[in-house]
Amino acid sequence: MSTAAQNSLRKPLNPLAIAAGTALYVGGVLNAPIVHRRLTGDNADWRLLVVELLLILSATFSFVVLASFNRRAIFRLIASLLILLSATGAYYIAFYSVVIGHGIVESVFTTEMDLIGEILDVRLGLWVLMLGVAPALLFWRLSEQHRSLLRFRHSWKDGVLAALTLMAAVLVAVACTKELKAVDKRAEARRGRDIPGSAALAAHRYLPTNWMSGLGMSISEEWQQRVQARNLVDPAEQHAWSAPASLDDSVVVLVIGESARWDHMSVLGYRRPTTPLLAKEPGLVAMRGQSCNTATALSLRCMFVRPESIATGANEVEIQKEDNVFSVFKHLGFSIELFAMQAEVGFYNKTHADHYKIREVVAAEAYNQGKPVDDILLVREMQDSIKRWEESGQKGRHLVILHTKGSHYLYSNRYPRNFAAQQPECLGSVAECSREQLINSYDNSLLYTDYVLHSLIDSLRDKKAFLFYVSDHGESIDDNLHLHGTPKAVAPKEQFAVPFLLWFSDRWLADGDNKGRFEQLKKTSGETRRHAEIFDSLLGCAGIASPDGGITARRNWCQSPPASN
């Protein structure tokens, strides 16, 4: 080989060429599963698809070009993370049909190690190795002699080319956004109602803007929540509250479910007997519900506050302006303890609990050594909590909060083998299971939830007790979409479908006022309830009142209608 040829091979690639190749791979090749789904789905529109892809490619290219202004080490790190994270996202899009957004990113940040182990498998490793690590290594090889674009000041031609290319990419993105807005305007005129913006949908649909926007929203939300936390309004101090004498020496148990859907519970009309034990409980009222969000961390922020206390901040981030319902319970003299099979410590710290245990602490107890770490362990924790309260000798009120693992992926890991009533099951990766296997395993997990709730109720029968169960969000179990965490604007209805189960002991119902509230609850049980009503109904059904508007009557399920004149 001649010296000239060797020098030509050693000549560093233009950073713009590297940026273009990286953008084409991440924004084009890795989006192939989404493109295929869009072209083969209902209402396929290849013209709209082209505009969306041009928007994503131009945005990705602009990002990589801006990153290339950095020194070589920083540029390589940013681009490598872009490739690796996008390749990982492509795997879950291809095999799980998830829509990666704010909810998915929040779930990643708050998922404990045992769940991470469940979602990592050999196929994911091979996928990332081939479509993530290998391209990243190639990028490192090609960028060995990367020159920061800031150095183009030494070559005005290169500088002008870089500026013009970046400007062109931005103009393409702007033009695509305008075209998508025009499409939206025509669609809204045709349908007569507002629809989600196509540009925003594209950003949430395609790599890498989906996970990047989700990450940005998570960081923004965390920052805004920290700032807002200093100025939270306390409803316990803002309003007057009163509790009836019948609430003395009583126990309220709040059970937070996970990924449970009301339309898969037989107590709410499902064809399979998934709740046979609860169906026999005369003190139970079951209701269909709708969640306030589609991911655990996001729902926990909006479930237990009044809806007017949630404000939409920058980037459509929901910001809590007011403290939660547990502040009122604490104000009224309740002792509060929390026991969890999850690790949402940020939420637990906001419950005003006197004491709490997360899953690892519960599992480490001597009496749990050698036992599977299942939701049934929470029964003992609740029993011990009530016993401690009773033996304290203090006349008062007690609130126990239980956060279950419920029907969290992987469903077959949520129940013992003797609850595998429906066969065949999904025992491995969701990507390798049929829809029938997924539904069978999901239904089995709800059968176990039925057993756990029944066991809790059994422990409360001789108490003056009220149990309130609600799931954090629903779940998608379909050939085209799995799991949860899809952005609210585009999430399917099943990710919002949650059950509400309220149970009252005989001793609780022995009080005439409590009995009246129970009868009122039963009368309206056919209505669809919402997370936004938990604050008012959890307090209202416990008999707590606020004469100056602390409880909104229309959101209190146990509120008797005003007497007619």
DRENZA-424388 format. One record per residue (C-alpha): residue number from 1; chain; x, y, z. Coordinates in steps of 0.02 Angstrom, whole numbers. Each point is the difference from the previous one (the first is absolute). Layout:
# residues N
num_chaine_u_v_w
NUM_A_X_Y_Z
...
This chain:
# residues 565
num_chaine_u_v_w
1_A_0_0_0
2_A_66_171_-46
3_A_43_131_130
4_A_-136_112_-69
5_A_-130_-138_22
6_A_57_-34_178
7_A_-10_184_43
8_A_-175_4_-75
9_A_-55_-144_113
10_A_73_86_153
11_A_-88_163_-40
12_A_-134_29_134
13_A_-180_-5_-56
14_A_-90_165_-2
15_A_-102_16_162
16_A_-153_40_-104
17_A_16_-167_-89
18_A_14_-90_167
19_A_-152_96_65
20_A_-100_-42_-155
21_A_42_-185_12
22_A_-42_-7_185
23_A_-165_92_-25
24_A_-48_-112_-146
25_A_35_-156_103
26_A_-86_55_161
27_A_-143_99_-77
28_A_-24_-113_-151
29_A_61_-180_17
30_A_-48_-23_184
31_A_-174_67_-37
32_A_-33_-139_-126
33_A_-121_-93_117
34_A_-104_158_22
35_A_2_37_-187
36_A_-58_-177_-37
37_A_-140_13_127
38_A_-55_168_-68
39_A_-5_-63_-180
40_A_-91_-162_40
41_A_-123_70_128
42_A_-171_75_-26
43_A_-8_169_-87
44_A_178_-16_-64
45_A_58_162_-80
46_A_173_-8_-79
47_A_2_188_-37
48_A_-27_40_184
49_A_131_-131_44
50_A_129_85_-113
51_A_-31_168_84
52_A_16_-79_173
53_A_164_-86_-46
54_A_72_159_-75
55_A_-43_90_162
56_A_85_-134_106
57_A_153_-14_-112
58_A_27_187_-8
59_A_-21_16_189
60_A_120_-144_33
61_A_127_69_-123
62_A_-9_171_82
63_A_29_-77_171
64_A_152_-99_-58
65_A_73_151_-90
66_A_-17_105_158
67_A_81_-141_99
68_A_146_-1_-122
69_A_46_176_53
70_A_70_-81_157
71_A_169_-78_25
72_A_26_-174_-68
73_A_-26_-92_166
74_A_-163_89_38
75_A_-64_-18_-178
76_A_38_-186_1
77_A_-86_-24_168
78_A_-158_93_-53
79_A_-13_-88_-168
80_A_35_-172_74
81_A_-136_22_132
82_A_-117_58_-138
83_A_33_-159_-99
84_A_-6_-121_148
85_A_-155_71_83
86_A_-91_12_-167
87_A_45_-180_-43
88_A_-69_-56_169
89_A_-158_100_-30
90_A_-18_-76_-173
91_A_0_-174_78
92_A_-148_37_113
93_A_-91_89_-141
94_A_27_-148_-117
95_A_-46_-140_120
96_A_-112_83_129
97_A_-81_136_-106
98_A_24_126_141
99_A_-9_187_-28
100_A_153_71_86
101_A_-34_162_90
102_A_-4_86_168
103_A_-85_-146_87
104_A_123_-130_-64
105_A_149_109_48
106_A_-73_27_175
107_A_-26_-188_17
108_A_182_-32_-47
109_A_59_122_133
110_A_-108_-76_137
111_A_9_-185_-44
112_A_86_-108_129
113_A_135_-125_-43
114_A_-108_-157_1
115_A_-115_74_-133
116_A_149_57_-103
117_A_61_-180_3
118_A_-168_-58_-69
119_A_2_115_-151
120_A_181_-39_-48
121_A_21_-157_-102
122_A_119_-82_-124
123_A_-94_63_-152
124_A_13_179_63
125_A_186_-24_27
126_A_27_-66_-176
127_A_-108_139_-72
128_A_96_138_89
129_A_166_-84_-43
130_A_-39_-2_-186
131_A_-102_160_-19
132_A_76_103_140
133_A_176_-50_50
134_A_62_-43_-176
135_A_-59_165_-78
136_A_68_96_150
137_A_170_-82_-24
138_A_-5_44_-184
139_A_-41_179_47
140_A_150_3_118
141_A_111_-65_-140
142_A_-60_132_-123
143_A_13_141_126
144_A_177_-41_58
145_A_64_161_-74
146_A_-156_103_33
147_A_27_187_-5
148_A_-122_108_95
149_A_-105_104_-119
150_A_58_149_101
151_A_167_-22_-88
152_A_-81_42_-165
153_A_45_179_36
154_A_168_-48_-76
155_A_-89_-47_-163
156_A_-136_122_-48
157_A_-66_-117_-134
158_A_-29_-140_126
159_A_-76_124_121
160_A_-122_67_-128
161_A_-45_-178_-54
162_A_-34_-52_181
163_A_-108_154_33
164_A_-98_-19_-161
165_A_-27_-187_27
166_A_-62_25_178
167_A_-112_142_-57
168_A_-71_-109_-138
169_A_-38_-140_123
170_A_-90_122_115
171_A_-100_70_-146
172_A_-51_-175_-52
173_A_-58_-36_177
174_A_-99_163_5
175_A_-79_-36_-170
176_A_-49_-175_54
177_A_-76_66_161
178_A_-103_128_-98
179_A_-60_-136_-119
180_A_-52_-111_146
181_A_-93_146_79
182_A_-93_24_-164
183_A_-45_-185_1
184_A_-65_20_178
185_A_-105_151_-47
186_A_-83_-94_-143
187_A_-32_-151_111
188_A_-75_107_139
189_A_-115_86_-125
190_A_-54_-169_-68
191_A_-30_-79_172
192_A_-63_155_88
193_A_112_-20_153
194_A_178_26_60
195_A_126_-138_-33
196_A_177_-27_66
197_A_129_93_-103
198_A_82_-108_-134
199_A_171_79_29
200_A_-9_-40_186
201_A_-61_-176_-39
202_A_147_-26_-119
203_A_120_58_135
204_A_-73_-130_119
205_A_-14_-135_-133
206_A_173_-5_-79
207_A_178_-25_61
208_A_96_89_68
209_A_-117_146_36
210_A_-120_-110_99
211_A_121_-48_139
212_A_90_168_-9
213_A_-162_98_25
214_A_-51_-121_137
215_A_167_25_86
216_A_-16_188_-16
217_A_-174_-4_74
218_A_58_-108_146
219_A_144_117_40
220_A_-112_152_-17
221_A_-134_-78_109
222_A_123_-49_136
223_A_69_176_5
224_A_-171_82_1
225_A_-63_-120_134
226_A_148_41_112
227_A_-31_187_-22
228_A_-187_-19_26
229_A_21_-111_154
230_A_60_151_98
231_A_-166_87_-32
232_A_-126_-142_12
233_A_-168_51_70
234_A_-53_-114_143
235_A_-186_-43_-15
236_A_1_-51_184
237_A_38_180_46
238_A_-95_82_-142
239_A_-169_-74_52
240_A_-92_-51_158
241_A_-20_-187_27
242_A_-106_-107_115
243_A_-6_-186_35
244_A_-148_-89_79
245_A_16_-90_167
246_A_-33_-162_-94
247_A_172_18_-79
248_A_85_-26_168
249_A_89_-169_18
250_A_-19_-31_-186
251_A_120_-60_-134
252_A_7_62_-179
253_A_102_-107_-121
254_A_49_72_-169
255_A_63_-129_-125
256_A_84_67_-157
257_A_-8_-129_-140
258_A_116_-15_-148
259_A_-53_-12_-184
260_A_-170_-76_44
261_A_-143_24_-123
262_A_-182_2_52
263_A_-55_-87_-159
264_A_100_-155_51
265_A_-85_-17_169
266_A_-150_-116_10
267_A_-73_103_141
268_A_-21_135_-134
269_A_-69_-114_-135
270_A_153_-87_-74
271_A_-40_-173_-71
272_A_137_-91_96
273_A_-9_-28_189
274_A_148_112_45
275_A_-77_66_162
276_A_-99_-147_74
277_A_39_42_181
278_A_-41_185_-10
279_A_-163_-41_-88
280_A_-62_-82_161
281_A_31_153_109
282_A_-165_86_48
283_A_93_154_63
284_A_87_29_-168
285_A_-42_131_-131
286_A_91_-18_-167
287_A_8_141_-127
288_A_75_33_-170
289_A_128_138_-2
290_A_114_109_-103
291_A_179_43_51
292_A_78_172_-6
293_A_155_-64_-91
294_A_77_-156_-76
295_A_159_-31_103
296_A_23_-34_185
297_A_109_149_44
298_A_-112_120_-98
299_A_-163_-69_69
300_A_61_6_180
301_A_25_187_-22
302_A_-179_33_-52
303_A_-102_-137_86
304_A_-7_68_175
305_A_-17_187_-27
306_A_-146_107_-51
307_A_-5_22_-190
308_A_3_189_13
309_A_168_-13_87
310_A_83_-69_-158
311_A_67_134_-117
312_A_74_-25_-172
313_A_173_76_-5
314_A_131_15_-135
315_A_9_-142_-127
316_A_-174_-59_54
317_A_74_-60_166
318_A_-130_-22_139
319_A_51_92_158
320_A_-77_-30_171
321_A_-46_162_91
322_A_-83_-76_152
323_A_40_-134_129
324_A_-90_-167_-9
325_A_-142_-83_94
326_A_118_-78_126
327_A_33_173_72
328_A_-183_8_51
329_A_5_-174_79
330_A_153_51_100
331_A_-84_163_51
332_A_-149_-99_67
333_A_110_-105_113
334_A_28_-154_-106
335_A_159_-98_26
336_A_64_-52_-172
337_A_109_-147_-51
338_A_44_-56_-176
339_A_63_-167_-67
340_A_49_-26_-181
341_A_50_-132_-125
342_A_71_139_-106
343_A_127_139_28
344_A_-88_164_-41
345_A_91_83_144
346_A_-33_175_-67
347_A_-187_-31_18
348_A_16_-91_167
349_A_90_150_74
350_A_-151_107_-42
351_A_-130_-108_89
352_A_36_71_174
353_A_32_-179_56
354_A_70_-24_175
355_A_88_-155_-63
356_A_18_-93_-165
357_A_84_-152_-74
358_A_44_-30_-181
359_A_9_-173_-79
360_A_181_-35_46
361_A_-31_40_183
362_A_-157_-108_5
363_A_93_-145_-82
364_A_146_16_122
365_A_-111_-28_154
366_A_43_-163_90
367_A_-179_-63_-15
368_A_10_17_-190
369_A_164_-92_-24
370_A_-15_-129_-138
371_A_-172_60_-56
372_A_-37_62_-176
373_A_-8_190_-2
374_A_-183_11_-49
375_A_-140_119_45
376_A_-64_-121_132
377_A_144_57_113
378_A_-93_165_20
379_A_-138_-88_98
380_A_118_-36_145
381_A_66_178_-6
382_A_-177_70_12
383_A_-44_-118_142
384_A_155_49_98
385_A_-31_184_-32
386_A_-176_-10_69
387_A_59_-103_148
388_A_131_131_45
389_A_-131_136_-12
390_A_-123_-96_109
391_A_131_-41_131
392_A_57_181_9
393_A_-151_32_111
394_A_-38_163_-88
395_A_-178_27_-55
396_A_9_63_-177
397_A_-3_-41_-184
398_A_119_-97_-109
399_A_37_4_-187
400_A_98_-139_-85
401_A_60_27_-179
402_A_50_-155_-100
403_A_84_14_-171
404_A_-9_-166_-92
405_A_96_-73_-147
406_A_-168_-55_-71
407_A_4_-38_-186
408_A_164_81_-43
409_A_98_-76_-145
410_A_48_-145_0
411_A_-175_-60_49
412_A_46_-182_35
413_A_127_59_129
414_A_-138_82_102
415_A_-89_-158_61
416_A_45_-172_72
417_A_-18_-152_-111
418_A_-164_-55_81
419_A_-83_157_-71
420_A_44_-44_-180
421_A_-181_-41_-39
422_A_3_59_-180
423_A_114_-92_-121
424_A_111_17_-97
425_A_97_137_90
426_A_132_124_-54
427_A_152_-56_100
428_A_134_93_-97
429_A_20_161_-94
430_A_-162_85_-53
431_A_75_15_-174
432_A_-1_-190_-15
433_A_-178_-29_64
434_A_-165_-7_-90
435_A_-145_113_45
436_A_-88_-150_77
437_A_148_-37_113
438_A_12_182_54
439_A_-185_11_43
440_A_6_-166_93
441_A_147_57_106
442_A_-78_170_30
443_A_-163_-79_57
444_A_96_-116_116
445_A_84_150_79
446_A_-172_76_35
447_A_-56_-165_75
448_A_145_17_122
449_A_-48_181_34
450_A_-173_-64_45
451_A_81_-119_126
452_A_111_135_75
453_A_-145_122_21
454_A_-108_-138_75
455_A_140_-40_123
456_A_10_183_50
457_A_-188_5_23
458_A_5_-158_107
459_A_122_88_116
460_A_-116_149_15
461_A_-166_-87_31
462_A_2_25_188
463_A_57_181_-14
464_A_-92_161_-30
465_A_80_9_-172
466_A_-16_74_-174
467_A_108_-63_-145
468_A_23_101_-159
469_A_84_-82_-151
470_A_47_88_-161
471_A_125_-37_-138
472_A_125_130_-57
473_A_-35_-26_-185
474_A_-58_-130_-124
475_A_97_-106_-124
476_A_7_-37_-186
477_A_-3_-186_-43
478_A_-15_-8_-187
479_A_87_-60_-156
480_A_43_180_-45
481_A_33_80_170
482_A_63_-61_168
483_A_28_63_176
484_A_-39_181_49
485_A_80_172_14
486_A_-60_63_-169
487_A_-13_192_-2
488_A_-174_52_59
489_A_-44_87_-163
490_A_16_-159_-102
491_A_-21_-138_130
492_A_-134_-132_-36
493_A_-148_-5_118
494_A_52_-164_80
495_A_152_85_78
496_A_-123_110_97
497_A_-122_-140_47
498_A_18_-29_188
499_A_-110_-81_133
500_A_-60_78_162
501_A_-42_-124_138
502_A_-68_63_167
503_A_-35_-120_145
504_A_-76_38_170
505_A_0_-114_152
506_A_-157_-43_98
507_A_60_103_148
508_A_25_149_-114
509_A_-175_-19_-73
510_A_-77_-21_173
511_A_3_190_12
512_A_-155_75_-81
513_A_90_142_-89
514_A_131_-119_-69
515_A_-138_-116_-60
516_A_-85_146_-88
517_A_160_47_-90
518_A_23_-182_-52
519_A_-176_-7_-72
520_A_30_162_-94
521_A_161_-72_-71
522_A_-92_-154_-62
523_A_-133_105_-86
524_A_128_87_-112
525_A_119_-147_-24
526_A_-46_-14_-184
527_A_80_166_-41
528_A_178_13_-64
529_A_113_71_135
530_A_164_92_-17
531_A_164_20_91
532_A_-43_185_12
533_A_-138_-48_123
534_A_107_-100_122
535_A_44_148_112
536_A_-183_43_32
537_A_-66_-179_7
538_A_135_-76_110
539_A_-37_134_129
540_A_-187_6_-32
541_A_-30_-188_11
542_A_97_0_164
543_A_-126_126_67
544_A_118_149_-1
545_A_-81_167_-41
546_A_56_176_-42
547_A_-126_141_26
548_A_97_125_-106
549_A_28_-94_-162
550_A_144_-116_38
551_A_-102_-141_-77
552_A_-91_24_-165
553_A_-169_-86_15
554_A_-12_-56_-182
555_A_166_-92_18
556_A_-50_-85_164
557_A_-75_-169_-45
558_A_-75_-19_174
559_A_-82_171_1
560_A_-189_-10_17
561_A_-91_108_-127
562_A_-81_158_69
563_A_-177_-25_59
564_A_-130_64_-123
565_A_-119_136_59
